[in-house]
């Protein structure tokens, strides 16, 4: 499958990746892509009959929790920590 990689393909991938490749880098990329495709071909030779596809190595269950209110109105407790309070809000110095 490595012989299917043309100079035009390398040029196109370089454009997509927004890379300016020299002639030597293009040849190296062509060889690297060829090795990748050869490895994929090798993987395709494996017998996967009866093997279920999987998305995770370990089983993943729903990790979401119910949306419940866990705290109540604690405004007064929070305002006790403020250096200044006005109309139920933090009072801070004016900044311009």
C-alpha positions as CSV (number, residue, x, y, z in Angstrom):
1,X,0.0,0.0,0.0
2,X,3.0,2.3,0.5
3,X,3.4,2.7,-3.3
4,X,0.1,4.5,-3.4
5,X,1.6,7.6,-1.7
6,X,2.4,10.1,-4.4
7,X,4.3,13.4,-4.3
8,X,0.9,15.1,-4.8
9,X,-0.4,13.4,-1.7
10,X,2.5,14.6,0.4
11,X,2.1,18.1,-1.0
12,X,-1.6,18.0,-0.2
13,X,-1.0,16.8,3.4
14,X,1.6,19.6,3.8
15,X,-0.9,22.2,2.7
16,X,-3.5,20.8,5.1
17,X,-1.0,20.8,7.9
18,X,0.2,24.3,6.8
19,X,3.8,23.1,6.6
20,X,6.4,24.1,4.2
21,X,8.5,21.0,3.5
22,X,11.8,20.8,1.7
23,X,12.4,18.1,-0.8
24,X,14.3,16.0,1.7
25,X,11.4,16.4,4.3
26,X,8.9,15.4,1.7
27,X,10.8,12.2,0.9
28,X,11.1,11.5,4.6
29,X,7.3,12.1,5.1
30,X,6.6,9.8,2.1
31,X,8.7,7.1,3.7
32,X,7.1,7.6,7.1
33,X,3.6,7.4,5.6
34,X,4.5,4.3,3.7
35,X,5.7,2.6,6.9
36,X,2.4,3.6,8.6
37,X,0.3,2.2,5.8
38,X,2.4,-1.0,5.8
39,X,1.7,-1.4,9.5
40,X,-2.0,-0.8,9.0
41,X,-1.9,-3.5,6.3
42,X,-0.2,-5.8,8.8
43,X,-2.9,-5.1,11.4
44,X,-5.6,-5.9,8.8
45,X,-4.1,-9.4,8.5
46,X,-5.0,-10.2,12.1
47,X,-8.0,-12.5,12.7
48,X,-10.5,-10.5,14.7
49,X,-13.4,-12.9,14.1
50,X,-15.6,-13.0,17.2
51,X,-13.9,-10.0,18.8
52,X,-16.3,-7.3,20.0
53,X,-15.4,-3.8,19.1
54,X,-14.6,-1.7,22.2
55,X,-14.3,2.0,22.9
56,X,-12.6,1.7,26.2
57,X,-10.2,-0.7,27.8
58,X,-12.2,-0.8,31.0
59,X,-16.0,-0.8,31.2
60,X,-17.3,2.7,31.7
61,X,-20.6,3.4,33.5
62,X,-22.6,6.6,33.8
63,X,-20.6,8.8,36.1
64,X,-23.2,11.6,36.3
65,X,-25.0,12.2,39.5
66,X,-28.5,13.4,40.0
67,X,-29.0,17.2,40.0
68,X,-29.9,17.9,43.6
69,X,-29.6,21.0,45.6
70,X,-27.0,20.3,48.3
71,X,-26.6,23.7,49.9
72,X,-29.2,26.3,51.0
73,X,-29.1,30.1,51.0
74,X,-25.9,30.9,52.9
75,X,-25.7,34.5,51.9
76,X,-25.7,35.7,55.5
77,X,-22.9,33.4,56.5
78,X,-20.8,34.5,53.5
79,X,-21.4,38.2,54.2
80,X,-20.1,37.7,57.7
81,X,-16.6,37.3,56.2
82,X,-16.9,40.6,54.1
83,X,-15.0,43.7,55.3
84,X,-18.0,45.8,54.4
85,X,-21.6,45.0,53.5
86,X,-24.2,47.3,51.8
87,X,-27.7,46.1,50.7
88,X,-26.9,42.4,51.1
89,X,-23.7,42.7,48.9
90,X,-20.0,43.0,49.4
91,X,-18.9,46.6,49.7
92,X,-15.6,47.4,48.0
93,X,-13.7,50.6,47.4
94,X,-14.5,52.3,44.2
95,X,-12.0,51.7,41.4
96,X,-11.7,53.8,38.3
